[in-house]
């Protein structure tokens, strides 16, 4: 009996350290976020259905096969604010890519919609399989997606770019909107 309690504690600790499976927000309702929470907006374009994408950082997250079908898709997820990185992409049971943290870093800011980029995964060949992985900034596509799919959330939250590098697109758009509202 004494071995059972430590074993149960070990299993619980192990399970809590695993990446949590998340799904994209489906309804255009701005949920009240806790103080240190924000929204992460990620675009994914792939020519084959992926098995999973792992994200490490303040919260370990895993996007799964059900969401990562072939084509282009955006994911809007509420997450704790902080620094994150893409850790691993699994194409299928056999093929995976462990990613270098430096290039694949991003952050989620509190209280805003943090667009982190558009991940492109193009795979070709059968054996060996070859892939091109890129994280591109497509801010205008992200804005268009939010205007079409989540106008209520966009109306109550600021959209920012928090991916690798710098981009002033959203700042300029927000300035133009504020100037237009003031006139």
C-alpha angles and dihedrals in degrees: 000000000000092000091053096066096052090044092052091048091050092050092048092050091047093050093048090054093056122099113272116235111236135186129209119259109263104185125068094233120123103226118209105260124210116248097269098039132102141164123266117208116196129173119208125191119181137160093217134034110270125217098219148326118219122208122191131195135075087358125016109232135185125197108204142214092264090066101032101071123150114284133039123319138162125219122207111189132169110231141163112274114255146085121316141173138196105253107180142353118206115201094184140322093302106031126064138152122218106207130219107247096219098063095037099052124126139152139225115221121212118259097004140085106260111203104202101181144272116287114212118197112181114177128185138164128046107233114039096019115219125201140183114213121190137161106211131184110237099163095160091055090048091052091048091050092050092047092052102037107025109023094148094053090044091051092056099037135054116240112222136173111241100161128107115309127007133294129176096188096106092044090054092046091049090049091051091049092050092047090049092050091050093054 
